[in-house]
Amino acid sequence: LVKNRKIVLVSRPIGWPSLENFRMEEEEIPPLSRGQVLVHHRFLSLDPYMRGRMNDGKGYAPPQPLGQVMLGGTAGEVVASRCAAFSEGDTVVGMGGWQEFSVVDGELPGQLRKVDTGLLPLSAYLGVAGMPGITAWYGVRRILTPRSGTTVVVSTAAGAVGSVAGQLARLAGARVVGIAGSPEKCAYVIKELGFDACINHRAHPDAFSLARALADACPDGIDGDFENVGGIILDAVLLRANPFARIALCGMIAGYNGEPIPLATPQLLLLNRMKLEGFLISEHLDLWPEALAELTQLVASGQLRYRETIAEGLDNAPAAFLGLLRGENFGKQLVRI
């Protein structure tokens, strides 16, 4: 029997999570039943949403169960199959979780998706051509709808979602201003991704200071905001927003560890007749094929660039996840298993 190592959640964090919230376990994988597929994971995706699911509270998805393998996107290859739709050697992506192997019901629609590693590297299907890229695509194409002459602001601009969102807005003709967490990230966003400007939010302790920096970077105001953070960043954007500006609300990282995130000037939403739309990409599965086709073509043609931060080994997944929450990654955070 094949041995599988997995990381489970053993306790719910209060405030910032720690390594003590996780535990490595080992189990034997039983023989496959009819219709099942055994996938050997090569890459694990780490994403900010996982922090929210560690809490035992109301959210858009059920909490991560204690004592069970941590949920997460995976990319790997089929090593055994009793399902006609999948063969040994197929490269696939799914939600296999923080473990080396997963047994998947291959006959259940949406559990596994074959990917072509002749077009893009396998890891890219967890980032720029995966859930983060599709999230960026939806927020930009369906909510912000940027065009020439408009200005779009993107928070976490050096991250997996923000980096794609900014590039898509730039390709649509907009002036794009990023917000990131270090001078190095800002330099990457401008020099490698082609943003017009980038602001290091750590140099600005409050919304008014950040709003002044946005005023300099966005002389014509802000028409679109791809918002991943909330808190003082969203407050600052509201202070510089133009009438009829749009906000694609993708994440509220500022409150993931239980911090209060009140909105300082909500009246500006009304005064500027703004549209603020929160969205979950899992509710728009019908658009994934269109988004993936465009993203894959843009990456293959060199018009869309991406970067990955890769931790080595499943053992290092918890530490890499904590680093992601602290903003230590550039681009997509992965674990090579």
C-alpha angles and dihedrals in degrees: 000000000000117000118227126198118205139174117229132190108246101174139013116248123238105213113331114019121237138200088262090070090069136060134189116229135180129215141168118250111228122222114284121263123220111293095019128124128202113217124194106209118225098175135026122202119224115200137174093241088071090072092060092051091054088070121086096227144094114302143142090273133032116272119265104267116241116245093023132104114279112258119243147132119274139188123201146114136284110251098174133012140186091174122094092216094062133049133193109276097030112139110227144171127213144130098286096148134218097327142095097244136019133194109220133188097239093191093061109094116244098016096106132017125195115229133195112237088186088074101039136000114271092248092058090068089069094050131018092014095034140059096315093050093046090049090054092045093053095046093049101036100037104030112021097033093188123197140174113304096028129106123225126191120204124193121208083026094172093051130097095266101030095050091056094042092054094048092049090051090049091050087053089058102258128136103248126206119186131204115208140160106250142024089250092056092047091052090051092049092052102036101036104025098036101236113161094229141350133204124210101223092197088070090061117065098188142028095258093055091048091047090056090053090048090051089058094045095041106041091168094048129247123299099172136023125192097201122201101152117036119189117085091348092063090042090055093048091052090054090058100035122125124226111283093016117161130224123200101202106206104154144358101211091161089073102037093106094049098271116150112252108189119174108243100202110019090157088076089070088063099036091052094039089232129180115225115182125179116201143182115210090211087070093060102056090139089070097049096092092052092046094046092049092053095042093048091050092048093050094045091050093049095244093114118051129194141181132207134206108205126194115200120235135009090260089068096052096097093049091046090050092052089049090052090054089051090051096247095136130088112216119327117010112218138167118219106217 
